C-alpha cells in the first residue's frame, strides 16, 4: 500500500464477511473481479466462524491472484491461507482490549504465522446509526462532524509507529466518512489512508478518493449488488488513468 501511495495510485479493496457469503456468491464475485480489477480482498467480520473463514480464503486463493488480507475483530480470527493481516489497534476508542489486549493474546500465533503484518490505526466514525463494530468493541465512534479529533487521533497513531490509518463508518453505515474528515487526516499524516463504510455509490467513492483516501473499501453493497463492482472499479481507474502502472501492489 505504501508503494502505491508513493506513486499516486488509488486502490480498491473488497471486504468479504465469511458469515454473509456462500460458495456460489463468492465465485460470482471472483469472476466479476477478473473483469473489473480489485487490488485487495479484506476478509473478516465481527462474528466469524473460523472454519468458514479458512474455507473462504482457500477458495479465493484457488481462483484469484488478488492479495488477501485478514481484517480481524478478535484474536481468534486469524486462520486461513492469507497473504497478510491488518493489525488493527482501535485508536478511536478507549477499550484497552482492542488497543493492546487482543494483540498480546495473538502475538505468538502471529509471529509463527509468516503473515505480513500491517500495523493499522483503526478509527470508527459515527455513521448515523449504531454499528456492529461499535457494539462489539464497546466503544463510542468519533463524531462525524469533528475532523480535528480524527486528525489528532491519526497523528498520535502515526507518532506511535502505526503504518496505516483506517477511517471506517462501520458495516451498514448510513453515511460515509465525510470528505472534510478524510482531508483533515490526509493533512495530518503521511501514512496511506483506508476509508470504508457507506460507500454505496460511485459519487461517494469519488468524494472519498478526491479528499485524500488511498484505498476505498466496499463490502455490504457489493454483497447485495455484485454488479456495483464495475462502477466502483471504474471510479478508481479514473484516478489512476495517468499514473504509470507498477507491478508492486503492496
N, C-alpha and C positions, 0 to 999 in steps of 0.2 A: 504493500500500500504506500509505503514511503517513496518507493521508486516511481510509482505512477504519479504521486503528488508532485515530485520534483520535476517531472516532465509535463506537468499541467494537464494530465489526463484524469477525467472523471471515471467513476466505476459504478457498476450496478451489482448489488447483492440481493439474492432472493432468500428470504428467511423461510425455512421449512420446519413446521411443527410436526414431529412424528405422531402426535395424537390426532392430527387432522388430515392425514394423508394415508391412502391405501396404495397398493402397487399400481393399479390402473391409472389413478390420477397422477402419480409421480412419473410414470413412464410417459404420459401425455405431456407433462410439463418439461421433461427432459428432451423430448422431441422438439418442442417449441424452442427450447434454449439453443438447439443446434441451428435454428433459422434466425433467431433473434438473440444475439450473443449476451451471455451473462458472465460476469467476472468472478463472482464468488457465490457459493451456496453456504449460507449460515444454517446450521441445524441445531435446534433446541426449542425448549418451551418450559413453562412453569411446572407442568405435571407430567414429565416424560417417563414412559415405561422403558427402562433401559434396553430390554431385549428388542423392542420395536425400533429404537433409535439405531442400534447397531445394524439391523437388517436394512433399514432405510439407507444408511450411508453405504453399505455394501452394494446396494442396488445402484446408487448414484455412481459409485466408482466403476461399476461394470459397464455403464452406458455413457459416461461423460468424463472429459478431462478437466472440467472446471474444478478449481481448488475448493475443498470442503473444510469449513472452519466450524468447530463446535462453539455454540452460543449457550453456555451452561447457566442455569439458575441455581444449581446446587452441586456440591462436590461429588454427588453420586452420578451426575450426568456426564461422565467423561469417557464413555465407551464408544467403540466403533472405529473403523479404519480411516479416520480423518487425517487431513494434512496439517492442521494447526488448531489452535484454541484461542478465542478471545478471553483473556484472563481478566474478567470483569471485577473492578472494585467500585461499589456503588457510592460514589463520592457525593452524590446529591442528597444522600440520607445520612442518618446518624445511628444506624443499626450496626454495631461492631461485627456481627456475624457475617454481614455482606461487604464490610470494609476489609476484614482480615481473617475472621474466624473460619469461614469455609475454605479459605486458601491454605490455612495451616493444615487442616484435615487432608486436603487434596495434594499437598506439596510432594510427598514421597511418590505417589502414583504419577504425578505429572513429570517428575524428574526421570522416572523409569519409562515413561511412555514414548519418548522420542518425538513428541509433538512440538511443532514450532509454537512457542508461547508469545502472545501479543498482549502485553500489559495495557489494559484499557480503562480509562476513566469513564464510568457509566453514569449518565445523568438522566434521571426520569423527569420529564416536564409535564405539567398539568395539561391535559388534552380536552378538558370539558366534562369528563366523567371518570369515575374510578376505574382503574385498570387492574388486570391480573397481577402485573409486576409490582405495583404499589401495594396491593393487598398481601401478596405472598412475602414481600420483603419487609412489611410493617413500617414503611417509610412514607413520608409526605413528599409528593413531587414538587419540583421548583415551580413557582408561579410563572405562567406563560408570558406575562407582561413585564417580567423583570430580567431583561437581558444582562444587566450588570451583575446580578447574582450568578448567572450561568458563566459569564466571562471570568469572574474571580474564582469560581469553583474550578473551571478548566485550567486557569493559570496555576492554581495551587496543585492540581493534579500533575501538570507538566513539571512543576518545580520538584515534586516528589519522585519524578522519574517515569511517569506513565507515558506510553509511546503513542497512544491513540485516544481520541475523545469521541464518545458516542452519545449524541443527543437523541433521546427516544421518548416519543409520546405514548408508547406502550401499545400492546396488541389491541386492535379495535378502536384506536383513538378517533375521537370525533373531529379533532382539529390537529393539523400537523404543527411541528415546532415552527415558530414564527421566523420569517426572514430576518427580522431585527435581532433575534437571539442568535441565530446562526452567524450573522455578520459580526456581532459583538464577540463571540467566541473565536471567530476567524481572526479578528484583530488582536486578540489576547494571546493566542498560542501559535506555534509553528507546526504542531503535530497535524497529521491528517485528521479530518473530522468526518465521522459517520453520522448520518441522520436517518431516522426511521420513525414510523408511526403516523398513520393518517395520510400517507402519500397515495391517494386513490385516484389521482387524475394526472394527466400529462402536465397540466398547468402547475400543480403543486410540486411535482418533481422538478420542473424547470425553475420554479422560485427557490427551491432549496439549493439547487446547484449554483444558480446565479448569486445567491447570498454567500456562498463560500463552502458548501458541502463538497467533500472529495468523493464520498461514497454515499449513495442513496440505497435504502433498504426497503423493499416491498415484500409483504407477506400475506396478510389476510385477504387483500383484494385480488392477489394472484391466485390464491386458493379458490376464491369464489368465482373469479372470471379469468381463467388462464390466458385468454387472448389479450388481456391488458399488457402482457409481457411485450408484445410487439410495439405498443405505444410508448411504454417507458424506456425500452431499449433504443427506440428512435430518438427520444429526447436526449438520452445520454450520448448517443452517437453524434448528435448535432453539436454538442460541446467539444467533442474530440475531432471534429471534421478536419481542422487544420493542424492538429498535433501529430507529429511523426509517431508511427506505431512502434512500440518497443516489445521485445519478446518477454522481458521481465515484467511480471504482473503483481509481485508481492513486495 
